[in-house]
Amino acid sequence: MTGFVIRDVRPEDKEEILALTANTWQGGDYIQWVFDDWVADTRGRFLAAEDRPSGRIAGIDKMSFLSPSEAWFEGLRVHPDFRGQGLSTRFEKYMIEETSSRGATVIRLLTN
């Protein structure tokens, strides 16, 4: 896990992230419709895990606040080349710590 850097997604990451998410489900993914809004969200966090050796984005995760005490996690995606390395767990632990430090007492998410 030391080969990944967790950082905020930048506008210039859009093309790579849309390529990463293009085949999430048959028929595509919704990330293309929310990417710009997620990058602009100053209350939440839109994170990327960057693989240090290659510089590639290995995964993404989004945290939003529904209220000052309630957080919503969505958009967790890990590129197939990087699955099985604990990246999803690392993202969720990071997000739980982040939301807790901001006062969230409830965290919601949906998995599929």
N, C-alpha and C positions, 0 to 999 in steps of 0.2 A: 504494500500500500504506500510505501514511501515514494513511489514513482509518480504520484499524482499531486497536483496543486489545485486546491479548491479556490476559485476566484469568481468575481461577478462576471456575468455575461456582458459582452460589449456589442454595440451595433455591428461592428465588422465581423462578428462571429456568425451572423445570420445565415449566410450561404452554407457554411459547414454544418450548422445545427439543423437547418432544413434538410440537408442531405442525410444527416444522421437519423432524422425522424420520419423521413419520407415513406418508409415501409413498416412503421410501427404496427399498423393494422392493415388488413386488406382495404384498399381504398384510400390509404393515406393517414394523416394525423392532423390534429387541430392546431399544432404549434405554429404553423404558418400564419394562422389568423390572429394569434395572440402575441407573437414574438415582440413586436414593437411596443405594445402596451406593457408587457412584462419587463422589458428593458427600462422603460420609463417609470415604472412603479417605485416611488421613493419610500413607501411604507413597508414593502416586502423585500424579498431578495430573490434574484434569478441567478442561479449559480451554475458554473461549468466546472467539471473536473478535467484539467488539462494533463495529458500524459507528458511528463517531463522529457523523456528521451526523444519522442517524436514531435512534440508540440501539438499533437492532435487533440481534439476535444473527445474525451472518452465517455462523458455523460453530462446530463443536465438535471436540475431540480428547481422547483419554484415554491416559494413560501409567500403567502398573502395573509393579510389580517382582515377578518370579517368584522371584528370589533376590537377594542383595545385589549381584550382578554381572550380572544378566540382566533386561532390561526388555522389556515387551510394549506395543506401540502398537495401539490399536483405536478404533473409534467415530468415525473421522474423517468428518465430514459438512460439506458447504458448501451453504448455501441456494442454489437455482438463480439467484436474483437477483444473487448475488455471485460466481458461478463465472467463471473466466477472468481473475481478478485476482491470481493467485499466492498465494492464501490457503493452499492445501494445502501448498505448498512452505514458506511461512513457518511454519506449524504444525510441520511435520516438522523443520525446522532448529532451531526453538525447543526441541522435545522432545529432539532429539539432543544439543544443548548441555546441557540440563537433566539428562538421564540420565548423560552423561559426567561432569558436575561432581559427581554423586552416586556415581560409581565404577562405573557399568555398563561392561562390556567387550563385551557381546553385546546386540543389540537385535533383536527379532523383530516381524514384522507380517505380516498377510495382507491382500491386496487382492482386491476383487471388482468 
